[in-house]
Each structure stands twice: as structure tokens, then as C-alpha cells.
Amino acid sequence: MSALPGSYEGAATTGLDDSPVEARPQVLADLPPLTAQHEAEAAEIMARYPQARSALLPMLHLVQSVQGYVSPEGVGFCARLLGLTKAEVGAVATFYTMYKRHPTGRHLVSVCTNTLCAVLGGQRIYDAVSADLGVGHDQTAADGSITLEHAECLAACDYAPVVTVDYEFYDQQDVDSAMALVAALRRGEKPLPTRGAPLTDFRGISRQLAGFSQHRDAAEHRAAVDGPSAGIPTLIGVRLAAERGEQAPPIDEAAAAEAEVGTPAPEAPTPGSTGTQRAGDATVAAATNPAEESGARQVHTDAPEPAGRQPAERGAEGTDTPPTGPGAGTNSSVEREV
Ligand code: FES
């Protein structure tokens, strides 16, 4: 019998991870096998990269699209096709939270409980959904409908508190709306996300992450990919700028090129006026309102150092190269004296 996570013995290791794994025979019994078709799809993924091993991440998503998690069979599948050890595959699979170590329910519900979402109600949402499903973090409801997890920042703080289902966004949730969302999912419905592509399910989104379309044809795929991705909170700064007639200062491309590290200046700098300083001068001069001018002055190379920070002394920037030769390798003068 296998001695890997998800095995029926229930406690084993994948790679470097040795945490106990809860066996769920009722889910594992339905595990579809990885077939020759999946090997062909894996070969397709591998062909996208100059080195086959670079295909490991999408291949792990492919495994999840078939079996709902990175199974022991999936670890062996990737290792065999990529010429890696199972330990190497397991080390990668256990590093990233998007790779699941237990069979996942039909949908993965992630509730952001990071700072901004938490203070706006994310923790209350998580607690309510957890109580309703009768499961905690990284656990699956008894009916197999939903795996729940609390998540760190989902990069949608402007829509806090945020819930994702299979990585699609449901913005500005509260306890009632999140509970209604979960109830709909358990009835087999697929409520439209606030933005982005329509909802599929965990195996479906895993297939997309492996680089395969879930849609019937190119037009349907395009329509999903081109779904609305930005909403009012994201665009509010743009709207306010338009109402006030503000715009970003024009880019002085010649000055920007000079300021870029490693780009040779077209002419020798005159004393007191380096290319970087001229770029700063140009940005200040181009400011069209006091706020822009203030911001440009603060990042100007001639701006005073912030309080408490001292300019680096000549030759003291960065980390010194360790000395070589006699005495090298000791940690400090104190150690040498001892
Ligand atoms: S803190 Fe929740 S999305 Fe950033």
C-alpha cells in the first residue's frame, strides 16, 4: 500500500512534509485514474517550456483537475514524466497553498481574514460559514460540496471583505451574502462572480490553471476571459482625477532613459546637474498642480533625506565583499582578539 498523503493509512509523507493526513475513503473511492489522455496533455504542457521540469506547476494543476488534489498517484505521475524524484515533486506541491493535500470538495471557498478584510467583517464571515458547514480551515463539508479555507490577502483589498470561490471574486461580502452564496453552491447553482470569468468548479479552474480551456469554443473562451475585471472601487482614483481635470505628468522619455540604471547618458553631466537630477527637475517642472509638484519634489534626487536616515558615505553603500587572506573567515575583531 502507498505510504503517501491521502493514502488509506492516513498518515505519511509527501516530500518534506510529514503532517498527518486525514483519509476520506468515500471521496478517494471515486478518484478517477490518470490516463494516457492525461499523459498526452502533460506532454503538451512540457512542450511549452525549454526545460521539461519547468512544467511541474501546471502539471500539478492538471493532476488536481482530474483527482481534486495532488494525490500520491499524481506525485508519481509528475515525477515519472519529468524525471524528478517524488521527494522533489512533493517539496514543490507542499510549498504552495494552491496545491491541495486532501481531496477537495466540488468548490473551494476562500474567505480572506487578512487585516483589511478582517476588520471589515472577514473573520465574522469565516466563522459563520465554518459553523454552517461544520468544518474548519482546509476541511470539506460532509456532502463533498465545499472545501473551506481562510486565506491571506487575496489582492482585492479595495473590495474588502472578499470571498473567492474557485479563485473567482465575490466582492464586498457580509455574513448574510456569504451564507447565501454558500447555500447556492450547495444547491448546485453557480452564482455569477462580481467580476472576471464565470464560475466553474475546483477541478474546472484547475484545468484552466494547467493551461486548458474549459469553454466549448474560442468565442465562449474569449467572452469569459474578457469578463469585467475592474469595478468602481478600483477606478475611483481615475474618476476623481477626471472630474478634477488632473492627469499624470507627461513622460520625458529622454530624461527617463538617462535616469535608468545602466543607460549611458548621451552627454557628459555638468557639475551639479547629473542626468538623474535633470530628470527630477523635469518632473517637477511638468507638474500641473501643487500636489503633483510636492510629490515630484519629494522623490527628487536633491530632496533631503527623511528624518532619522543618513545618506550613505562614499564607499559605504551596499554590503562589503568579505575579506580574503590571513584572518579571513573570523566573524569579528572581538573573535580575533579572543
Ligand atoms: S486584506 Fe483581504 S483582500 Fe487584501
Residues whose N, C-alpha, C, O or C-beta is under 5 A from the ligand:
A	BS01	FES	C112 N114 T115 L116 C117 C153 L154 A155 A156 C157 V162
